[in-house]
Amino acid sequence: MIEQNRFDVLIIGSGLAGTYLANLLPENFKVGLVSKSKLSASNTYYAQGGIAAVLDKHDSWQAHLQDTLSAGAYLNNKSAVTLLVKQAAKQIKRLVKWGVPFDYYNHGLDLTREGGHSARRIVHAHDLTGRAVEQVLIKRLNHNPNIWCLENQFVVDLMINKKNNQVSGVIVYDKKNNTLNTLFAHVVVLATGGCGQVYQYTTNPAVATGDGLVIAQRAGAKLKHMEFIQFHPTVLNLPNRPHFLLSESLRGEGAVLRNARKQRFMPKYDKRKDLAPRDIVSRAIVQELKKGVVYLDITSKAASYLQKRFPHIYQQLKRYGLRLDRDLIPIAPAAHYSCGGIITNLHGQTSIKNLYAVGEVACTGVQGANRLASNSLLECLVFAEQVSKHIKNKKFSSFPSIGERGREIEVVKGFSGLGGLRHQIQTIMWETAGIIRNQPNMKRGLTEINKIIVQLLNYKKLGFNITVQETLNIAEVSRIILTQALSRKTSVGAHYVE
C-alpha cells in the first residue's frame, strides 16, 4: 500500500499533456496527477479548433513540417518539428481507438484547415475538440487504481537536492484542507500549461498563471523564447462580455475579416489572406482597429451548416444577441499561447535530474517564434509519449524517509489590494509587451513590474497566502517575458518591435 504522498511519477497539471502522459505510463507505476483546480480546469478543455495531423493521401509530413517552420519564422528546432509531424497520425489513431468522438465525413475523419496550413489536416470534434479529448482521458484515469488524482492542489515549489541537482518532490497547498503538504516522487513532470492571465485580455482560464514556469526557474531550470507570446486574432469584442474565442476553423471554413467599412483587408497584408499565420493576422487587426471596429464574417454559410459544425460558438453568440449566419461578429486579438517555456530535449528532460516538462510549459523548439494553428494539442500528445518512453524503464529505489504529510497553516489575510495589483500587472503587460512593442515601453514595463514584485515579496514575508503567491507568480512571469523581449532587438514572429 503506497503512502498517498509518495509516488513513482508525479505529474503537475491536468490538461492534455498531463492526462495523456498519465494514461501512457506503465500500470505498475504509482502516479500522482496534481490539479490546481478540478481536473477539467485547463486550457485544453477550452480548445476549440482541433489537432493537426497528416491523414490525407494528398498531404505529406514534409508539407506540415514546412508550414510549421514558416509560421515559426524558422526559429524552430527542426528535429523536434520533424518528430512532431511524423508522429501525429499515430497519436490520432490512438485517440480514435480510445473513443474520442472526432467528426467524420464520407467514411473518414473530417479535416479542416486553419491559418498557416497549406492543406486540410486538422481533426476536430465539432468546435469543442479539447473538451472531447479530455473527457475521454479523464474517464480512463478514473478506471486506473494506480493513478491518484489530487484536485485543488496549488504547487508552491519544487524540492531539489542541491548535492546532485535532482528533484525529489513538490510542496503543495491543499486549498480544501488549508494545509501545506510534501509530495515525494522519483520523477516530477511539469505539465502546467501557459500564462495567459499575465495579460489584461486573454482566452485562457483563471488557472493559467504561469506557476510551472516560475517554480522551474526558481529551482534552477532555464527558460527560453518567453518573448514569443501568441495572440489569437479572433476573440469576441463586445463591452462587458467574456473574451470568448472564435475558432480559427471558422476562417478555415470560409469566414473572412472585414474592417469598419465592411471591406476585406487581409489580402493587402499577406498573400495567404485570412489564413495567414496568427502573428500576421493579429498585427493586421491592430492596425485596422485604429480606424474602427473589425469583424469576422461567415454569413456566406447557412445556419444549418454552422449549427452542426460550430454548435458551441453558434449557441454562445446567440446568447449574446448575435447570429453567426446573419451578423458580422466584432472581434479583437487576445493573449492565447506561450511559444516558449522550460528548455527540454526531445525526451522532455530539463536541466534538473528527473524533472521533465511537457506541453505549453515546455520549450522543445517546436513552435519557434510563432505557433502554427492546432500544433499545440499535437505537441502535448507527441511529447507526452516521448516522456513516457524515457521514464518507463526507470528502476526506482526506495525513499529515504516518508517526511511530513502536511501541517495546518494559518492563512495570512488582509491583503485587500491584491486584486488591484493583479489588474495592474495585466494592464502593464498588455500595454508594454503586447502585439506591437517598443524598447522604451518594455523598459518602463519592467521597472513597474519589479516594483510590484518587491511589494509582493514583502507581503510574502508575513506568511503564506495563496493569492499573494499566485499574484507573485504572475508578476515573475511578466518579468521573464519583458526581460527576454528586451534582449531581442529585432522583430521576428510574435515579437514585433516598432
N, C-alpha and C positions, 0 to 999 in steps of 0.2 A: 504494500500500500504506500503510494508516494505521498510525501507531505505536500500540501497544496501550495507551498511557497518554494518548491524545488522542482525544477524542470530540466529536461534534456535540452529542449529548444523553447525559447520564449520569443514570441512574435508580438511586436508592439504596433498595433494598427489593424483595423478590421475591414479595410477596403479590399479591392480585388487582389492586390499583391499579397496581403496578409492571409486572406481566407483561401486563396488558391494554393499558396505555399503550404498552409496547414493541411489541406486535402491531399497534397502530394507527398508529404513526409511519411516514412515507414510507420506502420501501425504499432511497432514495438517502442517507438519514441514517446516520451511523456511531453506533451506540447501544451504550452500556455498561450492563449490568444488574448491579449490585453486590448481593451477598447476604452477610449476616453469617455464615451457616452454609451449608447446602446450599439449593438453590433452593426446595425444598418446605417449609422450616422457617419457617412463618409462621402468624399467626392464621387466615388464610384456609383453610389446609389442615385445620384442626380445626373449621371452621364446619359445624354440623350442619343447622340449620333450613332456610334457603333464601333466595330473593331475592324481595322484594315487587315486584309489578307488576300493573297493572290489565289483565287479559286476558279478563275475563268481561263479557258484554254487559249484565249486571245491575249491574255495578260502575261506578265513574267515577273519573277522576283527581281530581275535586273531593272525593270521599269520602276518597281516600287522602291528599290534602292536609290535610283537616280532622283525620284521625286522627293525622297526623304532628305537626301544630300542637298538638293536645290533649295528646299524650304528652310533647311538649317544653315544656309549660307556657307556650306562646306566646312563648317567648324565641327562637324560630327566626327566621331570615331568610326571610321569606315568598317572596321572589323566588327564593331558592335551592331552597326546597322545591317551588315550582311547576315549576321546571326539572327537578328530580329526578323528580317523579311523571309529568310529561308525556313524559319521555324513557325511562321504564322499559321499556315494551313493545318499543321499538326495540332496546334492549340484549339483551333475552331472545331476540328473533328472530335477532340476530346470533350469539349463543352457540349456539342450535339449529343454525344454518347451519354453524357451525364444528365441530359434532359433540358438544356437551356432552350426555350421556345423561340428560336430565331424565325424571322419571316421567310416564307418560301414563295417562289414564283416559277411556274412551269416545271415542277418536279425537282427544282434545285433551290439552293439558298438565294434569296433576293439580294442583289448587290446594288448599293447606291454609290454616289460619288460626292466628294467634298473638296474644299479648296486645296489646290496644290497637287491633286491626284490627276494623272493622265488617263486613268481608266476607272470604271466602276468596280470597286473591290472592297466595299465596306459592308459587312454583315450587320444586321440590326434586328432588334425586337421592337417593332413599331418605333416610337420615339422615347422609349424608356429602357434602352439596352442595358445600361449599368444595373438597374434595379432587377431586371430579369435574370442576369447572371448571378448577382449577389444572393438573390433568394434561393437559387439552386445550391450555391456553395454553402450558405449558412445552414440549409436543411441537411446537407451531407455532414457538416461539422457536428450537428446535434445528434447524429447517429453514431458518432465515434467516441467510445468511452475513454479513450486515451487523450482526448483534447479537452482542456479546461478553458471555457470561455469566461473571461473575467471582465465584466462590464463596469462602467462608471469608475474607471481607474485612471487617474492623471499621473503620468510618468514625470517625476521630478528630476531625476538624474540617473546616469549610468554608474555602476560600480566598477571601477577599474583597478586592477592590481598593478601598481606602478612599477613593481620589480620586473615584470615580464610584459607589460603593456597589454594585458589580457582582460577582457570583460568577464565579470563573474555574476552579473545580475543587474537589477534596477531597483530604485526606490520609487514607490508609487504612493499616491494619496488616494485612499478609498473614500470617494465622495459620499457614499451612503452611510458608512460606519464612522466617518470622521477619524480615520487612523492613517498613520504613515506606516507602510509595510515594506519589508525587504523581500524581493522575489529573486531567488538564486537560479542561475541557469548556466549550463555549459556553453550554450550558444545563444546569442541575442540577435534578433533580426529587426531592424527598424523598417517599418512599412507605414510610416505615419502620415504620408501624403504631403500636401503642399502648404502654402502660407498665404492664401488669398485674403485672409482677414487683415493682413497688413495694410490693405488699400480701402479707401472710402467706398468704392464701388466694386463689387466682386460677385461672381457667380458661385463662390464657394460657401459651404455651410459654416456655421459658427465654430465648429471644432477645428477648422483649418488655420491654426495659428502658428505653424512652423515649429512646434515643440521638438520634433525629432532632429531638425537641423541644428537647433541651439544646443540640445544636450550632447549631440555628437561633437560639435565644435568645442564645447566645454571640456569634453573628455580627451580632446587632442586630435580628432579626425579633421581632415581637410575638406573644405567646400570649394566648389568651382562653378563658374558660369551663372552665379546668382544674379548677375545684372540682366539676364535674359528672362524677363517676366512676360509671358504671353497674355495679351488682352484679347478676349473673344470679341469679334466685331459686332455681333448682333444680339444685344440684350435689350429687353423691353425698356423703353424710356418714357415712362409716364409718372407724373408727380404722385408722391405718396403711394407708390406701388413697389413691390419687391423687384429686385434685379433678376427678372425671370429670363432664363436662357432660351434663345430661339435657335435651335439646332442648325448647324451648317448644312445638314442634309436638306433643309428647305431650299437652299441655293443649288444643291446638287440635283434637286428635282424641279428646277426651273425658276425659283424665286430670283428677283433682281433687286438691286438697291437704287433708290431714287432720292434726289435732293429736294429742297424746299419747293422747287419749280416743277416737281414731279418728273424730272428728267433723269435718265440713267447717266451715271457718272463714272463708273469703274472702267469703261473702255479707254478713257483718257489717262488712266493711271497705270494700267497693266494690260498686256495682250491677252492674259487669261481672264480678263474682265472680272465678273463677280465670283469667280472661282480661283482667284489669286490666293497665295498664302495669307495667313491671318495678320501677320505684321503689316503687310502692304495694304490690306483692306482696312485695318483699324486706323492707320495713318490717313488714308484717303477720307474716311468718315470724319475724322477730327477736322480735316480741312473743310469739308462740306458743312459741318455743324456750325462753323463760323458764320455761315450765310443763312442758317435756318435749320428747320427740322430735317432729319434724314429718315427715310422709310424703307422697310422691307416689303416687297410686293410679290405676292404669289396668287393674285386674283385671277390669273390665267387658268388656274386649276379649279375643277368642280368641287363643290362642298363634299360630295360623296367620297371622292378620292382623298381629300385632305382629312376627313374624319376617320377614314380607315388607316391611312399611312401615318398621320400625326395626331392620334386621338388625344394625347395628353396636352399638347400645345394648343390644339383646337379648343378643347374644353376650358383650359385655363384662360385663354384670351377671351373666350365668351363670357367668363365670369367678370372680366374687366370691361365688358361692353364692346368688345371688338370681334369682328368676324374675319377669320383668316381668308375666306373665299371672296370677301367683299371689300374689306378695308385695307388701306395702307397702314402698316404697323410701325409706329415710331420706335426707332432703335438708337443705341449708342454703345460704344465698347465698354467692357468692364474687365478687371483683372481676373484671370482664369487659371493660369498654369505656370509653374516654375520649371523652366527648362534645365536649370542647374540643380545642384544639390551636393550630397556627400559623395566624394570621389570613391568609385569602386572599380574593380576589374570585371571581367566578363563572368565571373562566378559570384559577384555580389559582395566580395570581400572588401572591407575598408582597411585603413592603415592600422587598426586596432585588432589584435588577435581575437578570433571568434566573434567579432562584431560584423554583421552583414547589413546591407541596406538594399532595398528593392522598391521599385515603383517611383512615384513622383519625388520622394525624398532623396533618391539616389541620383548621381550623375554618372551614368555609364558612357556618356558621349553620344548616345543615340539621337538626341534631339538637336544637338548643335545649338545654333543661335536662335532657333525658332522651330517649334514642333509642327510636324505635318499632322493634319487633322486625323483623328482616330488611330494614331500610333500610341496614344497614352495607355489605353487599356491593353493593347497588344504588348507593350513593354512590360507591364505588370505580369502578364502571363508567361512570356518567354523567359524573363529573368527570375521569376519565382521558380520556374523549373530548373534554371541554372543553379540557383541557391540550393534547391532540394537535392540535386545530383551531387553537389560538392560536400554536403554535410551528411548524406545518408549513410556513408560508410565510416563515419567517425566512431571511435571507441571512447565511451565516456567513463571516466573514473569517478569514484565516489566523492561527494562533497566533504570538505574538511570539517564543517560543522553546520548545524541547522541554522543558527543565527536567530535573530528575533523575528517573530511572526508579525508583530505590529504593536503599536502603542497608542493609547488615547492621546490626542493632542488638543491644545486649546487654539482655536482659530482666532487670530487677531482680527478684530472688527474696527470699524470707524473710518475706513478709507472711502469716504463718500465721493471723493473726486476722481475715482479711478475710471468711471465711465467717460468722463470728460477727457482724461488723459489718453484713453484708448482712441477716442474720436480724434483727438489732436494728432496722434501718431498717424492715423489713417489719412487725415487731411494733408499732413506734411508729405506723406509718401505719394499721394495722388498728384500733388502739385509739383513735387521736385523729382520724382522717379517714375513718372507716368509714361505715356505713349511717346511723347516728344520731350526730350530733356535738353538741358544745357549745363555747363560746368558751374556757373555761379549759383544757380538754383540748387544743384545737388550738394554743393559745399554748404549752402545755408541749411539745407535739409539735414545734413549730417551733424552740423553744430547743434541744431534744435533737438535732434534725436538723442545726442549724447547728454544733453542737459536733462532730458526726461529719464534716461537710464540712471543717472545719478540720483534723481528723486526717488525712483522705484527701488533702487538698492538701499536707500535709507529706510524706506518702508519695510523692506525685507528683513532688516536687522531687528525689527520689533517682534518677529515671529512669523510662522508660516501662515500664508493667506493665499488660497488658490487663485483669486482674482489678481492679486499682486504678481504672482508667479507667471500667470498666463499673459498679463499685460507686459511684463518684463520680457517674456519670450518674443512677443510681437515687436517690441522695441529693438531687441537684439538682432532679430532677423532683418529689420529695417536697416540697422547699421551695416550689416553684412552686404545687403543689396546695394546700398549707397556707396560703400567703400569699394566694392568691386566695379560698380558702374563708373565711379570717378577714375579708376585706374585704366579703363578702356576709353581712349580719347576719340576714337573714330566710330562712326556708325556702322553697325552690322546687325542684321536680323532684327530681333525685337528691341535691341538697344539703339535707339535713334537719337543722335545728338545734333542739335542745331548748330 
